[in-house]
Amino acid sequence: MYPIARLRSVQPGNPAIVCTVELHGDKDPARPLRPGETAAFELKVVPEGPGSRYYGYLMVESFSRVAVVEGAAGMSLLAVGDRYATSTVPGEERTARFALTVHENVPLDAFLVPQLRAGIIADGGSSLTASTRSIKQLGYRIAPLPAQGRKLMVPPGYRGAVNGLTDGLGDGVRLVGVGPARFGETGVGPDGLVTYSPVTGFAGYDSFDYVLADAADRLTRAQVTVFVGDLGTTPGVIAG
């Protein structure tokens, strides 16, 4: 599991009473979630000191526009509808589990960043005696495909080619477009082989875009960075 967020609530006037709330997810936040993908989470409440009850909250507003909760265990949606809650007593850690499934149709560049709160009842009453604000730390970019991009090195006087732009991206992903380059001509064959031919006499860096579509026709734009020249005599050029 990957750490997503961690926060602490400390009881005013009695710093020995502490509620720590941690969120872990089974998906790496360094990689995007795809539309329709499900990520599993664990929400842990760790109590310290002689408080009465310790609470962890998952705020609904932080995900409701891009995902839906499924399979919640050990937590429940409060009547006001703004948060899921789990709680525990002194000396007993509590772990709630749930999943978030991303909607199939989400805005471009959408993000899923869960927000948490921690709270304490220290005096045996029914109201929180300490609470944090909503805290967010790590989260997920929502995108049809992981970040793409290639590098291409072309010796002077030659044509370069890039193949396999859809390799490893799953069924239904296809190349749907290749853009122009500033200092060369680009082309694409029926087998998906993309070619780059530099103009006569050009040496240095160039680039061109390409576009992939997934099975639901969601588009991802990426770039091929080109270097035309002799790598052995040019310091600081990109490596393969």
C-alpha positions in Angstrom: 0.0 0.0 0.0 1.2 3.5 -0.8 0.9 6.4 1.8 -1.6 9.0 0.6 -2.1 11.2 3.7 -1.4 11.5 7.4 -2.6 14.0 10.0 -2.9 14.4 13.8 -5.4 16.0 16.1 -4.1 17.0 19.5 -6.5 17.8 22.4 -6.0 21.4 23.6 -4.9 21.5 27.2 -3.9 17.9 27.2 -1.3 17.1 24.5 -1.1 13.5 25.6 -4.5 12.9 23.9 -3.7 12.5 20.2 -5.6 11.1 17.2 -3.6 10.1 14.2 -5.3 9.3 10.9 -3.6 7.7 8.0 -4.7 6.8 4.5 -3.0 4.2 2.3 -4.0 3.2 -1.3 -3.1 0.2 -3.4 -2.3 2.4 -6.5 0.9 4.4 -6.9 0.0 8.1 -6.8 2.9 8.7 -9.2 0.8 7.1 -11.9 -2.6 8.2 -13.1 -5.9 6.4 -12.6 -7.9 5.6 -15.7 -11.6 6.3 -16.1 -13.4 3.3 -14.8 -10.5 2.1 -12.7 -10.9 1.2 -9.0 -8.4 2.0 -6.2 -8.6 0.3 -2.8 -7.8 2.3 0.4 -7.3 1.7 4.1 -8.2 4.5 6.6 -6.5 3.9 9.9 -7.2 5.7 13.2 -4.4 5.5 15.8 -5.4 6.7 19.4 -3.1 7.9 22.0 -3.8 9.0 25.6 -6.9 8.9 27.8 -9.5 10.3 25.5 -13.0 9.0 25.2 -13.3 8.4 21.4 -11.1 9.1 18.4 -12.4 9.8 14.8 -11.2 9.7 11.3 -13.2 11.3 8.4 -13.1 11.0 4.6 -14.6 14.1 3.1 -17.0 13.4 0.3 -16.5 16.7 -1.5 -12.9 15.7 -2.3 -13.9 12.9 -4.6 -17.6 13.0 -5.4 -17.2 14.7 -8.8 -14.7 12.1 -10.1 -15.3 8.8 -8.2 -17.8 6.8 -6.1 -17.2 4.9 -2.9 -17.7 1.1 -3.1 -17.3 -1.7 -0.6 -17.0 0.5 2.5 -16.3 -1.6 5.6 -15.7 -0.2 9.1 -16.9 3.3 8.1 -20.3 4.9 7.3 -21.6 8.0 5.7 -22.9 10.5 8.2 -26.5 11.7 8.0 -25.4 15.1 6.8 -23.8 13.4 3.8 -20.5 15.4 3.8 -18.2 12.7 5.2 -17.5 9.1 5.9 -16.5 8.4 9.5 -14.8 5.7 11.5 -13.9 5.7 15.2 -12.2 3.9 18.0 -11.6 3.9 21.7 -8.3 4.3 23.7 -5.8 1.6 23.1 -7.4 0.1 20.0 -6.3 1.0 16.4 -9.1 1.0 13.9 -8.8 0.3 10.1 -11.6 1.0 7.7 -11.5 -0.2 4.1 -13.1 1.1 1.0 -12.6 1.5 -2.7 -13.0 4.5 -5.1 -14.1 3.8 -8.6 -13.4 6.6 -11.1 -16.3 7.7 -13.3 -16.1 6.8 -17.0 -16.7 10.4 -18.0 -14.5 12.9 -16.1 -13.2 16.3 -17.2 -9.8 16.4 -18.8 -7.0 16.9 -16.3 -9.2 15.8 -13.4 -7.7 14.9 -10.1 -8.6 12.6 -7.2 -7.1 13.9 -4.0 -8.8 12.5 -0.9 -9.2 14.9 2.0 -9.2 13.7 5.6 -10.1 15.1 9.1 -9.2 13.8 12.5 -11.3 14.4 15.7 -11.3 13.7 19.4 -13.9 13.5 22.1 -11.9 13.8 25.3 -14.6 14.3 28.0 -17.1 11.5 27.4 -19.6 13.9 25.8 -21.2 13.8 22.4 -19.4 16.6 20.7 -15.8 16.8 19.4 -13.4 18.6 21.7 -10.7 18.7 19.1 -10.7 18.6 15.3 -8.5 19.4 12.4 -9.4 21.1 9.2 -9.7 19.0 6.0 -6.2 18.0 5.0 -5.0 16.7 1.6 -1.5 15.5 0.7 -1.1 13.1 -2.2 -3.6 12.1 -4.9 -4.1 10.9 -8.4 -4.3 12.5 -11.8 -7.1 11.0 -13.9 -6.0 10.2 -17.4 -6.9 7.6 -20.1 -3.2 6.6 -20.4 0.0 7.0 -18.4 2.2 9.8 -19.4 3.7 9.2 -22.8 6.6 10.5 -24.9 9.6 9.2 -26.8 13.1 10.3 -27.7 14.6 9.8 -31.2 18.2 10.2 -32.3 18.9 10.6 -36.0 22.4 10.6 -37.6 22.9 13.3 -40.1 21.7 12.3 -43.6 19.4 9.6 -42.3 15.8 9.1 -41.5 14.6 8.1 -38.1 11.7 5.9 -37.1 9.6 5.3 -33.9 7.7 2.1 -33.5 5.5 0.5 -30.8 3.8 3.7 -29.6 0.9 1.7 -28.2 2.9 -1.2 -26.8 1.9 -2.2 -23.3 -1.0 0.2 -23.1 -3.8 -2.3 -23.3 -6.4 -3.5 -25.8 -8.1 -0.9 -28.0 -5.4 1.8 -27.7 -4.4 3.0 -31.1 -2.4 5.8 -32.8 -4.8 8.3 -34.4 -2.6 11.2 -35.4 1.0 12.5 -35.9 1.7 16.2 -36.1 4.3 18.1 -38.1 7.9 18.9 -37.1 9.5 22.2 -37.5 12.7 21.0 -39.1 11.6 17.8 -40.8 8.9 15.8 -42.4 6.8 13.2 -40.4 4.8 10.3 -41.6 3.1 7.2 -40.4 2.7 3.8 -42.1 -0.3 1.4 -41.9 1.6 -0.7 -39.4 2.0 2.3 -37.0 5.6 3.0 -37.8 6.2 6.8 -37.4 9.0 8.3 -39.5 11.0 11.6 -39.3 13.1 12.9 -42.1 15.1 16.1 -41.3 15.5 18.8 -43.8 18.8 18.9 -45.6 21.5 20.5 -43.5 19.6 20.6 -40.3 21.3 19.5 -37.0 20.1 19.9 -33.5 16.8 19.4 -31.6 13.3 19.1 -33.1 10.0 17.6 -31.9 6.6 16.6 -33.1 3.3 15.5 -31.4 1.4 12.3 -31.7 -2.1 11.4 -30.4 -3.3 8.1 -29.0 -6.9 7.1 -28.4 -8.2 4.4 -26.0 -11.1 2.0 -26.6 -13.5 4.7 -25.5 -12.0 7.3 -27.9 -10.4 9.3 -25.1 -7.4 11.1 -26.5 -3.9 11.5 -25.1 -1.4 13.8 -26.7 2.3 13.2 -26.4 5.6 14.3 -28.0 8.6 12.8 -29.7 11.8 14.8 -29.0 14.3 14.5 -31.8 18.0 15.1 -31.9 19.7 15.2 -35.3 23.5 15.0 -35.2 26.5 13.1 -34.1 26.1 12.1 -30.4 29.7 11.3 -30.0 30.8 14.9 -30.6 27.9 16.8 -29.0 27.9 17.2 -25.2 24.7 17.4 -23.3 22.4 15.7 -25.8 19.6 13.4 -24.7 20.3 9.8 -24.1 18.4 6.9 -25.5 
